[in-house]
Amino acid sequence: MGVVILGIESSCDDTSAAILKDGVVLSNVIASQKVHEAYGGVVPELASRAHQQNIIPVVAQALKQAGISENEVNAVAFTRGPGLLGSLLVGTSFAKGFAIAKQIPMIEVNHLQAHILANFIKEPGVESRHPKFPFLTLLVSGGNSQIIIVRDYLDMEVIGQTIDDAAGEAYDKCAKVMGLSYPGGPVIDRLAKEGNPERFTFNKPNIPGLDYSFSGLKTSFLYFIRDEIKNDPDFIQHNLNDLCASLQKTIVDILMAKLKKAAKQTGIKQIAIGGGVSANSGLQKAVYAEGARLGWEVFIPRLGFSLDNAGMVAVTGYYKYLASQFIGLEAPADARMSLRKI
Ligand code: KG4
């Protein structure tokens, strides 16, 4: 009999459930919350209410798509953190209720570790490539910008991280300054394709080691726009594509500089990127181009597995299941769960 894992993800504004059987993800259902668009960012209270509405239908759909019954599930893996506490509580409470009802073990999953292990997702009938250990991951999302050495599925270490804002936050906040919708990353990415990336230059941070900083960029972007609007009230509309392209180039340059430094320092040429910003076309192009130049082998999960999803939680749960790493019912949701060393 094979191992069947139910994965649950509810750390931010996506409610997701996935079914994995023997290392293969059979279903990955994601309900994204549209309610936040009107506010230009995620509203925590609204997010947890939407998770409560979504969680049961999403799990039912994941089971149905996979052709698996509730009674066939051997363990439930859930994101225990980091994320928004109210959101995490919904997934954590659901996992506990399911585990009690079915008398099966629970597996806690760190959301960041799950983004990294998304690189090991296998789907039925899909040929997939996976990184070899040790590899480096650039993990870039709305809440994190980190460089991690991955020595094994359950052995990883953060060697660089942002000291303030995350790259996705820089995208989202600069998009808000330009009056674009939330989340701003995909919108800027689309408009950037039509613009001139050399038209404007923005400050790049000077941070030692492998750490990142994005708060200065956001502030300099805001002040630049304010100054230009004094001369031309329609400055944003007249220059939108060039602004997006120049901003995107700056963010990608900042991300790539530290990734290249990390690869050089460690001598590692297996390079993966993960998290929502890894869907960015400019970043993907830069990683492939530098990869070809520097002899890297590059790995990027497909879109459905790079944004928040439960497939990555289920695959992390699978490796923890094989290592018998279970957790008791007393485990609380942990909004600040760290990945410094796993
Ligand atoms: O990993 P994710 O879905 O959620 C967490 O933050 O955990 O990442 C969401 C972030 C948002 O900041 C969004 O703007 C950004 O990923 N993002 C992108 C793109 N797609 C999503 N940023 C730049 N370009 C994209 N194509």
Residues whose N, C-alpha, C, O or C-beta is under 5 A from the ligand:
A	BS01	KG4	S141 G142 G143 G168 E169 Y171 D172 P183 G184 G185 P186 D189 G275 G276 V277 A279 N280 S281 S306 L307 D308
